[in-house]
Amino acid sequence: MKSGRMKRVAVIVGVLAALCLPTAVLALAHSDLFGCDGCHEPHNAGTLPGVPLWNGNEGTVTFTMYSSATFQGTIDGQPSGDSKLCLSCHDGTNPDWSPMIVPDQTFEGSELVNTHPISFVYDSALASLDGALKDPSEASTLGGTITEDLLDPESKVQCGSCHDVHVTGVGSNLLRGYDYGPRHGPQLCRMCHLR
C-alpha cells in the first residue's frame, strides 16, 4: 500500500517537474541576469495590487504621459496594467535596483513624453481614425492576431506589448519575438504600424 502511494507521489512530482521545466528553461531573459527574485519575492513581497509575489513597489513618480499632434489614442491618467509592474522598478526611485538598471532604462517624471505611448486602447476604431495602424484583428508575426499577441486584456498597448521578460525577449532590450538583429526596429514596429 505504501509503495503504491509513493509511486503515485513520484509520478505526480515527475509530471510537475516536466511541466515546470520548459518554463524554467524559457524564463531566462531576466533570470540569467538577476534570478527570479529580480522581479519576484516569495517572502515579504511588495504590495502592488493584483500581482502575486511582486518584488517591486507601487512607485511614487507621477509621469507626464506621451502626447503629440498626430497621436489619436487616449491615455487616461497614469500608466496601467503591466506597465505599472515595469515602472515600479524602472521609475528610478528604488535604490535597491540601481546596481541592476542602467540609466537609459529608467524613466522619471516627464520622461514618458518621449517614449512610445503606453496604457492606451488600441482597437479597430483607433486604427481607422489613425490611418497608419493595422487593425488589431490582423495577424502579428508571433502566430496570433495583434490583439491576442500584443495587447493586454483591456486591449491596451503596454510595455509588455513590445518587451517580454519571460519567454521571447531574445533581442536587445528584451524585445518580443525572435532576435531581430541590428534592423529590429522596422520589423517590430511594422507589427502594428503600416509605415
Secondary structure, 3 states (H helix, E strand, C coil): CHHHHHHHHHHHHHHHHHHHHHHHHHCCCCHHHHCHHHCECCCCCCCCCCCCCECCCCCCCCCCCCCCCCCCCCECCCCCHHHHHHHHHHCCCCHHHCCCCCHHHCCCHHHHHHCCCCCEECCHHHHHHHCCECCCCCECCCCCEHHHHHCCCCCEECHHHHECCCCCCCCHHHECCCCCHHHHHHHHHCCCECC
